């Protein structure tokens, strides 16, 4: 290890245990069961805590920190002495004997004298002092038999009074860090890291995770406003795109943050920035092009939230945004109004066949058989060509329309008949080759088509920069369209990750959901419930869990937790994901960039809370000079 205290004591022959050079002398004092009402007040939540006493040493108390792992002997240890329960330190409390009797019932002068004596003894190894450790169970036991280390999810009663050790750096890595394939190079290993572990003595240990499993089973990020949710999301998305070659990401950015937070990826990857046709100037002449390009880039930059650390880098950032516009990655999108939905249906074969059916059902229709013939001929064409009724009617149907019109002529169908006008009008429209409104620019249909395209040169990152109301409508439509096409295509690639920033706006609690908001909430819930079987995945980011759709929340298997000031939100996290209150309370003291991750799949062990310091996303945006 990196200090004289970090050398393994000869008292143990187990190389995975740590006693800080013999200075960490700890024993299990008691096991407590704590109960409190659940966040909804309907049930009782119970947590188990271990209280460990260690001999006081000024150097030891400085080296201990929340998140470190303890090996506590359990009843399995009675036979082999090589099996321990793994507990995680939640709190560290230096104790002095006089503290136990010090109370406000004593005179102030006497209390002051006692506290003065206590203060002096903190700097020396007094027999009146000790260290109290509050530890939470991870649900795992560790087995050191066969000269190896093996973790197993299992409960075993603890032995009160037994000697407690720390797990060393290598044991901690084997416990929580995802182990990449054996042929992984050091540079590849960095691609799996999202930060460094907290609670590792005198060392920096990269925290590696399995991105495929993280994304596959949905992700949640919970932290107060300004706590760094979008920074963390951007950093992990950047890493996931690097680690997963078949991944595409769609971010619903209602706060205009990700256009800057992921600017390097938007420039470096094939990507799209999608927004309404607002604030974009058109090029009137070639001479105007450069001026308009710069103005559009400056407007884009001003409209987005910038990290404080990059305030002095405006020129560099605007230069990258100019590159986005030059590469035609910024797409003002045509969003079809609701009244166009009905018209869109009658552009398809389904609408055409429905029109024929309407003429057949008209009373006193002398051309009924002509309508039936037209219907049968179009149906046969669909079968022979392999088309679906949902497909848009295109020019390849023109020969069939000519056959139908020829039949009408022979059958004596008058030109003023409804069915004749229907077929003749369709023929004329197709021959005119008039572009449909959604084909006049970048559209929702274009976005979905690019999203489902699994070719190597298709866009991989989409940032939808819209106001909340428009973003909700787009989210509903995109999810429904992608689901529909995935189910009919039998193609599970590429993987698609939908990121909902300010998720309470997209999937609010049921009592807050009405109209379009309710439709969006149902779409997000459907994505989280059923998307995984179609390689469609969700990422929700919010500061108020209390306002989130509970059914959606329960589908998440990996969750990043930052500082949540409201007790109810912390309790809801603890109840939903079975994290002890003692560990969640530690998040209140997080420094910027500190996070707690618990995952059922992405880490090496299941649902073990891991404290880590995330990679700084701001340092990734601009190229290294």
C-alpha positions in Angstrom: 0.0 0.0 0.0 1.0 3.7 -0.2 1.9 4.5 3.4 3.4 2.8 6.4 0.0 2.3 7.9 -1.1 0.6 4.7 1.2 -2.4 5.1 -0.5 -5.6 6.0 -0.1 -6.7 9.6 1.4 -10.2 10.2 -1.5 -11.0 12.4 -3.4 -12.3 9.5 -2.4 -14.7 6.6 -5.3 -13.5 4.4 -3.8 -11.1 1.8 -7.2 -9.5 1.0 -7.7 -8.1 4.5 -6.2 -4.8 5.9 -5.5 -3.7 9.5 -3.5 -0.6 8.7 -0.2 -2.0 9.9 -1.8 -3.3 13.1 -3.3 0.1 14.1 -6.8 -0.8 13.1 -7.9 -2.9 16.1 -11.7 -3.3 15.9 -14.4 -5.6 17.2 -18.1 -6.0 16.6 -20.0 -4.5 19.6 -23.6 -5.1 18.5 -26.1 -5.5 15.7 -29.0 -3.2 15.7 -32.4 -3.4 13.9 -33.8 0.0 13.0 -37.4 0.5 11.9 -39.3 3.6 10.5 -42.5 4.2 8.6 -42.1 3.9 4.8 -42.2 7.0 2.7 -45.9 6.5 1.9 -46.8 5.8 5.6 -48.5 2.5 4.7 -45.8 0.0 5.9 -42.7 -0.2 8.0 -39.2 -0.3 6.6 -36.5 -2.1 8.6 -32.8 -1.7 8.4 -30.0 -3.6 10.1 -26.8 -1.9 11.3 -23.6 -3.1 12.8 -21.8 -1.0 15.4 -18.0 -1.6 15.5 -15.6 -0.3 18.0 -12.0 0.4 17.1 -9.0 1.5 19.2 -8.5 5.3 18.8 -5.5 6.4 16.8 -5.3 9.9 15.3 -3.8 8.6 12.0 -6.4 5.8 11.8 -9.4 8.0 12.2 -8.1 10.3 9.4 -7.8 7.3 7.0 -11.3 5.9 7.6 -14.1 7.2 5.5 -17.7 6.3 4.6 -17.9 3.7 1.8 -15.0 1.6 3.0 -15.8 -2.1 3.3 -15.5 -4.2 6.5 -15.1 -7.9 6.8 -17.0 -9.1 9.9 -16.9 -12.8 11.0 -20.2 -14.7 10.8 -21.2 -18.1 12.0 -19.7 -19.7 8.8 -16.4 -18.5 10.2 -16.6 -20.9 13.1 -15.6 -23.8 10.8 -13.1 -22.4 8.3 -12.1 -18.9 9.7 -12.1 -17.8 6.1 -15.7 -16.5 5.6 -16.8 -13.0 6.5 -19.9 -10.8 6.0 -19.2 -7.7 4.0 -20.5 -4.4 5.5 -20.1 -0.9 4.3 -19.1 2.0 6.6 -21.9 4.6 6.8 -20.6 6.8 9.6 -17.4 7.3 11.7 -17.8 8.8 15.2 -14.8 9.5 17.4 -15.9 8.8 21.0 -14.6 9.8 24.5 -15.8 8.2 27.7 -16.7 11.6 29.2 -19.0 12.3 26.3 -21.4 9.7 27.6 -22.1 11.6 30.8 -21.9 15.1 29.5 -25.3 16.8 29.6 -26.8 20.2 30.0 -27.9 19.4 33.5 -24.3 20.0 34.6 -23.0 23.5 35.3 -21.6 25.3 32.3 -18.1 25.8 33.8 -17.9 22.0 34.6 -19.0 21.2 31.0 -16.4 23.5 29.6 -13.7 21.9 31.7 -14.7 18.5 30.6 -14.7 19.5 26.9 -11.3 21.0 27.2 -9.9 17.8 28.6 -11.7 15.8 25.8 -10.2 18.1 23.1 -6.6 17.5 24.4 -7.0 13.8 24.3 -8.0 13.7 20.6 -4.4 14.2 19.6 -3.0 11.3 21.6 -3.9 7.6 22.1 -5.9 8.0 25.2 -7.5 4.9 26.8 -10.7 7.0 27.3 -11.2 7.3 23.5 -12.3 5.0 20.8 -13.7 5.1 17.3 -17.3 4.0 16.7 -18.2 2.8 13.2 -21.7 2.5 11.9 -21.9 -0.1 9.1 -24.6 -1.2 6.7 -24.9 -4.8 5.3 -24.2 -5.3 1.6 -25.9 -8.7 1.6 -22.7 -10.5 0.6 -20.3 -12.8 2.3 -16.7 -13.2 1.2 -14.9 -16.6 1.1 -11.1 -16.7 1.2 -10.7 -20.4 0.9 -8.5 -22.0 -1.8 -6.1 -19.0 -1.7 -8.6 -16.9 -3.7 -11.4 -14.4 -3.1 -15.0 -15.2 -3.9 -18.2 -13.2 -3.1 -21.6 -14.7 -2.7 -25.0 -13.1 -2.0 -26.0 -14.7 1.2 -27.0 -13.9 4.8 -25.2 -15.3 7.8 -25.6 -14.2 11.5 -22.7 -12.1 12.8 -20.5 -13.0 15.8 -20.6 -10.2 18.3 -17.2 -9.5 19.9 -15.3 -10.9 16.9 -12.4 -9.1 15.3 -13.2 -6.9 12.3 -10.9 -6.1 9.4 -11.0 -3.8 6.4 -11.0 -5.1 2.8 -7.9 -3.9 1.0 -7.8 -2.1 -2.4 -7.7 -5.2 -4.5 -10.5 -6.9 -2.6 -12.7 -3.7 -3.1 -11.9 -3.7 -6.8 -12.9 -7.3 -7.1 -16.1 -6.6 -5.1 -17.6 -3.6 -6.9 -15.7 -2.9 -10.2 -16.7 -4.5 -13.4 -13.9 -6.7 -14.8 -13.4 -6.1 -18.5 -12.3 -9.0 -20.8 -8.8 -10.3 -20.3 -7.4 -8.8 -23.6 -8.5 -5.3 -22.6 -5.6 -2.8 -22.9 -5.0 0.1 -20.4 -6.6 2.6 -22.9 -9.6 0.3 -23.3 -9.9 0.0 -19.5 -10.2 3.8 -19.2 -13.2 3.6 -21.5 -15.1 1.5 -18.9 -14.3 4.0 -16.0 -16.7 6.7 -14.9 -14.7 8.0 -12.0 -12.7 6.9 -9.0 -13.9 5.1 -5.9 -14.3 7.0 -2.7 -13.3 5.3 0.6 -10.2 3.6 -0.7 -7.2 4.3 1.6 -4.4 6.4 0.1 -5.1 5.5 -3.5 -7.1 6.3 -6.6 -9.0 3.3 -7.9 -10.8 3.7 -11.3 -14.5 2.7 -10.9 -15.3 0.5 -13.9 -18.8 -0.5 -14.9 -20.5 -2.6 -17.5 -22.2 -0.1 -19.9 -24.2 -2.7 -21.7 -25.9 -3.9 -18.5 -26.2 -0.3 -17.2 -28.1 0.8 -20.3 -30.0 -2.4 -20.8 -31.9 -2.3 -17.5 -32.7 1.4 -17.4 -31.0 4.2 -15.4 -32.1 6.9 -13.0 -30.2 10.0 -11.8 -31.6 11.7 -8.7 -30.1 14.9 -7.2 -31.2 18.4 -6.2 -31.3 21.3 -8.7 -27.8 22.3 -9.7 -26.2 19.1 -8.3 -24.7 18.0 -11.6 -27.3 15.6 -13.1 -26.8 16.8 -16.6 -23.0 16.7 -16.2 -23.1 13.1 -15.0 -25.5 12.1 -17.7 -23.4 13.7 -20.4 -20.3 12.0 -19.2 -21.8 8.5 -19.0 -23.5 8.9 -22.4 -20.1 9.9 -23.8 -18.5 6.8 -22.3 -21.4 4.5 -23.4 -21.2 5.7 -27.0 -17.5 4.8 -26.9 -18.0 1.4 -25.3 -21.1 0.3 -27.3 -20.7 0.5 -31.0 -24.4 -0.3 -31.7 -25.9 2.3 -29.3 -27.9 5.3 -30.3 -29.0 8.0 -27.9 -32.0 10.4 -28.0 -31.9 13.2 -25.4 -35.0 15.3 -24.7 -33.3 18.5 -23.6 -35.9 20.9 -22.2 -33.3 23.1 -20.4 -31.0 23.6 -23.4 -28.0 22.1 -21.7 -26.8 19.1 -23.7 -26.0 21.0 -26.9 -22.9 22.3 -25.0 -22.4 19.4 -22.5 -22.0 17.0 -25.4 -20.6 19.4 -27.9 -17.5 17.3 -28.6 -19.6 14.2 -29.3 -22.0 16.2 -31.5 -19.1 17.4 -33.6 -17.1 14.2 -33.6 -20.0 11.7 -34.1 -22.6 11.7 -36.9 -25.4 13.5 -34.9 -28.5 15.7 -35.0 -29.5 18.8 -33.0 -33.3 19.0 -33.5 -35.4 22.0 -32.7 -38.4 24.0 -34.0 -38.0 26.5 -36.8 -37.1 29.3 -34.4 -34.0 31.5 -34.5 -32.5 30.1 -37.7 -31.7 32.5 -40.5 -31.8 31.3 -44.1 -29.0 31.9 -46.6 -30.3 34.3 -49.3 -27.0 34.5 -51.3 -23.6 32.9 -51.3 -22.2 36.1 -49.8 -24.6 35.9 -46.9 -23.7 32.3 -46.1 -20.7 32.9 -43.8 -22.4 35.8 -42.0 -25.6 33.7 -41.4 -23.6 30.7 -40.3 -21.8 32.7 -37.6 -25.0 34.4 -36.4 -26.8 31.0 -36.1 -23.9 29.6 -34.1 -23.8 32.6 -31.8 -27.6 32.4 -31.3 -27.2 28.7 -30.5 -24.5 29.4 -28.0 -26.5 32.1 -26.2 -29.6 29.9 -26.0 -27.7 27.1 -24.2 -26.6 26.8 -20.6 -22.8 26.9 -20.3 -20.7 25.4 -17.5 -19.2 28.2 -15.4 -15.7 26.8 -15.9 -16.0 27.4 -19.6 -17.2 31.0 -19.5 -13.8 32.1 -20.8 -13.9 29.7 -23.7 -16.6 31.3 -25.7 -14.6 31.6 -28.9 -13.6 27.9 -28.8 -17.1 26.8 -28.1 -18.7 29.0 -30.9 -16.1 27.6 -33.3 -17.3 24.1 -32.6 -21.0 25.2 -33.0 -20.1 26.7 -36.3 -18.8 23.3 -37.3 -22.2 21.8 -36.4 -24.0 24.2 -38.7 -21.4 23.7 -41.5 -21.9 20.0 -41.3 -25.7 20.4 -41.5 -26.2 18.7 -38.1 -28.6 21.4 -36.7 -32.0 20.5 -38.0 -35.1 22.8 -37.7 -37.8 20.1 -37.7 -41.2 20.1 -39.3 -43.7 18.7 -36.7 -46.9 17.7 -38.3 -50.0 19.4 -36.7 -52.7 17.2 -35.2 -55.1 18.0 -38.0 -52.6 16.5 -40.5 -52.8 13.1 -38.8 -56.1 12.3 -40.6 -54.7 13.4 -43.9 -51.5 11.4 -43.3 -53.6 8.2 -42.9 -55.3 8.8 -46.3 -51.8 8.9 -47.9 -51.4 5.3 -47.1 -52.8 2.1 -48.7 -54.9 1.7 -45.6 -56.6 5.0 -46.2 -57.1 4.2 -49.9 -58.7 0.8 -49.2 -60.9 2.5 -46.5 -62.1 5.0 -49.2 -63.0 2.2 -51.5 -64.9 0.5 -48.7 -66.8 3.8 -48.1 -68.0 3.9 -51.7 -69.1 0.2 -51.6 -71.3 0.9 -48.5 -73.1 3.9 -50.1 -76.8 3.1 -50.8 -78.0 3.0 -54.4 -74.4 2.9 -55.7 -74.5 1.7 -59.3 -70.6 1.4 -59.3 -70.4 -0.9 -56.3 -68.8 -3.7 -58.2 -66.2 -1.3 -59.6 -65.3 -0.3 -56.1 -64.9 -3.9 -55.1 -62.7 -4.6 -58.1 -60.4 -1.6 -57.2 -60.2 -2.8 -53.7 -59.3 -6.4 -54.7 -56.7 -5.2 -57.2 -54.9 -2.9 -54.7 -55.0 -5.8 -52.1 -53.4 -8.2 -54.6 -50.8 -5.6 -55.4 -49.8 -5.3 -51.7 -49.5 -9.0 -51.4 -47.4 -9.4 -54.5 -45.1 -6.4 -53.7 -44.6 -7.3 -50.0 -45.9 -3.9 -48.9 -48.0 -3.2 -45.8 -51.2 -1.2 -45.5 -49.4 1.3 -43.4 -47.0 2.2 -46.3 -47.4 5.5 -48.1 -48.9 5.2 -51.7 -46.0 5.8 -54.1 -45.5 5.8 -57.9 -45.0 2.1 -58.2 -48.8 1.7 -58.0 -49.4 3.7 -61.1 -49.6 0.7 -63.5 -52.3 -0.8 -61.2 -54.3 2.5 -61.3 -54.1 2.4 -65.1 -55.6 -1.2 -65.0 -58.3 0.0 -62.7 -59.2 3.0 -64.9 -59.3 0.7 -68.0 -61.7 -1.6 -66.2 -63.8 1.4 -65.2 -64.0 2.4 -68.9 -65.1 -1.1 -70.0 -67.6 -1.3 -67.1 -69.2 2.0 -68.0 -68.3 3.8 -64.9 -69.0 7.5 -65.4 -66.3 10.1 -64.9 -68.4 11.9 -62.3 -68.6 8.8 -60.1 -67.0 9.0 -56.7 -64.8 5.9 -57.2 -63.6 7.1 -60.6 -62.7 10.5 -59.2 -60.9 8.8 -56.3 -58.6 6.7 -58.6 -58.1 9.4 -61.2 -57.2 12.0 -58.6 -54.7 9.7 -57.0 -53.1 9.0 -60.4 -52.8 12.8 -61.1 -51.2 13.5 -57.7 -48.6 10.8 -58.1 -47.8 12.0 -61.6 -47.4 15.6 -60.4 -44.7 14.4 -58.0 -45.6 17.1 -55.4 -43.6 16.7 -52.2 -45.6 16.0 -49.1 -45.2 18.6 -46.3 -43.1 16.3 -44.1 -40.8 15.8 -47.1 -40.1 19.5 -47.3 -37.6 19.5 -44.4 -36.4 17.4 -41.5 -39.5 15.7 -40.0 -40.5 13.3 -37.2 -40.6 10.6 -39.8 -37.1 11.4 -40.9 -35.9 11.3 -37.3 -37.4 7.9 -36.6 -36.0 6.6 -39.9 -32.5 7.7 -39.0 -32.9 6.4 -35.4 -33.8 2.9 -36.6 -31.1 2.9 -39.3 -28.4 0.4 -38.3 -25.9 1.4 -41.0 -22.4 2.5 -39.8 -22.7 6.0 -41.1 -26.2 6.8 -39.6 -26.5 9.4 -36.8 -25.8 8.0 -33.3 -26.6 11.0 -31.1 -29.8 13.0 -31.2 -30.5 16.1 -29.0 -34.1 17.3 -29.1 -33.9 20.9 -27.9 -37.5 21.9 -27.3 -39.8 23.5 -24.8 -41.5 21.1 -22.3 -44.9 20.9 -24.1 -43.4 20.3 -27.5 -40.8 17.8 -26.1 -43.6 15.8 -24.4 -45.5 15.6 -27.7 -42.4 14.5 -29.6 -41.5 12.0 -26.9 -44.9 10.3 -27.2 -44.9 10.2 -31.0 -41.3 9.0 -31.3 -41.7 6.2 -28.7 -45.0 5.0 -30.3 -43.5 5.0 -33.8 -40.3 3.2 -32.8 -42.2 0.6 -30.9 -44.5 0.0 -33.8 -41.7 -0.4 -36.3 -39.6 -2.5 -34.0 -42.4 -4.9 -33.4 -43.1 -5.3 -37.2 -39.5 -5.4 -38.4 -38.1 -8.2 -36.1 -34.8 -6.3 -36.0 -33.4 -5.5 -32.5 -30.5 -3.3 -33.7 -29.4 -0.7 -33.0 -29.9 -0.3 -29.3 -31.7 3.0 -28.5 -31.4 4.9 -25.3 -34.0 7.6 -24.5 -32.8 10.2 -22.0 -35.5 12.3 -20.2 -34.0 15.3 -18.6 -36.3 16.8 -16.0 -38.2 13.5 -16.1 -41.0 14.8 -13.8 -42.2 16.7 -16.9 -42.5 13.5 -19.0 -43.6 10.9 -16.5 -45.2 12.7 -13.5 -47.2 11.0 -10.8 -50.6 9.9 -11.9 -52.4 12.6 -9.9 -50.4 15.3 -11.9 -50.9 13.8 -15.3 -53.6 15.0 -17.7 -54.1 15.3 -21.4 -50.9 15.2 -23.4 -48.9 14.8 -20.2 -50.8 11.6 -19.4 -50.2 10.3 -22.9 -46.5 11.0 -22.5 -46.3 9.4 -19.1 -48.0 6.3 -20.5 -45.5 6.2 -23.3 -42.5 6.5 -21.0 -43.9 3.8 -18.7 -44.4 1.5 -21.6 -40.8 2.1 -22.7 -39.5 1.2 -19.2 -41.8 -1.8 -18.8 -41.5 -3.4 -22.2 -38.7 -1.7 -24.1 -35.9 -3.9 -23.0 -37.1 -6.9 -25.1 -36.8 -4.6 -28.1 -33.5 -3.1 -27.1 -35.2 0.2 -26.3 -33.9 1.7 -23.0 -34.7 4.6 -20.7 -32.7 7.1 -18.6 -34.6 9.4 -16.3 -33.1 12.4 -14.5 -35.0 14.4 -11.9 -34.6 16.3 -8.6 -38.1 15.4 -7.3 -38.8 11.7 -7.0 -42.1 12.6 -5.2 -43.5 13.9 -8.5 -42.5 10.9 -10.6 -44.6 8.1 -12.0 -44.1 5.4 -9.4 -44.6 2.6 -11.9 -41.9 4.0 -14.1 -39.6 4.4 -11.1 -39.8 0.8 -10.1 -38.5 -0.4 -13.5 -35.1 1.1 -13.0 -32.2 -1.2 -12.1 -29.4 1.3 -11.8 -29.6 4.6 -10.0 -27.1 7.4 -9.3 -27.9 9.4 -6.2 -26.5 12.8 -5.4 -27.6 15.2 -2.6 -31.4 15.1 -2.0 -32.2 17.7 0.7 -35.8 16.6 1.2 -36.1 13.6 3.6 -39.1 12.2 1.7 -37.0 11.9 -1.5 -34.2 10.1 0.4 -36.7 7.8 2.1 -38.3 7.0 -1.3 -34.9 6.0 -2.7 -34.2 3.9 0.3 -37.6 2.2 0.2 -37.5 1.6 -3.6 -34.0 0.4 -3.9 -33.4 -1.1 -0.4 -30.6 1.3 0.7 -30.1 1.9 4.4 -30.9 5.4 5.6 -27.5 5.7 7.2 -25.8 5.5 3.7 -28.3 7.9 2.1 -27.6 10.4 4.9 -23.9 10.5 3.8 -25.0 12.0 0.4 -25.9 15.2 2.2 -22.2 15.9 2.7 -21.2 15.2 -0.9 -18.7 17.5 -2.6 -19.4 18.5 -6.2 -18.9 15.4 -8.4 -19.5 12.8 -5.7 -22.2 10.2 -6.3 -23.7 7.0 -4.9 -24.4 4.3 -7.5 -26.3 1.1 -6.8 -27.0 -1.2 -9.6 -28.4 -4.7 -10.0 -26.4 -5.4 -13.2 -23.7 -2.8 -14.0 -21.4 -3.4 -11.1 -19.6 -6.6 -10.2 -22.0 -7.3 -7.3 -25.7 -6.8 -7.1 -27.3 -3.6 -5.5 -24.3 -2.7 -3.4 -24.1 1.1 -2.9 -20.8 2.5 -4.3 -19.5 5.9 -3.4 -17.4 7.5 -6.2 -16.2 10.8 -7.6 -17.2 11.2 -11.3 -15.0 12.2 -14.1 -15.4 16.0 -14.8 -17.5 16.4 -17.9 -16.3 19.9 -18.4 -12.8 18.7 -19.1 -14.1 16.5 -21.9 -15.9 19.1 -24.0 -13.0 21.0 -25.5 -10.1 19.2 -27.2 -6.9 19.0 -25.2 -4.5 21.7 -26.1 
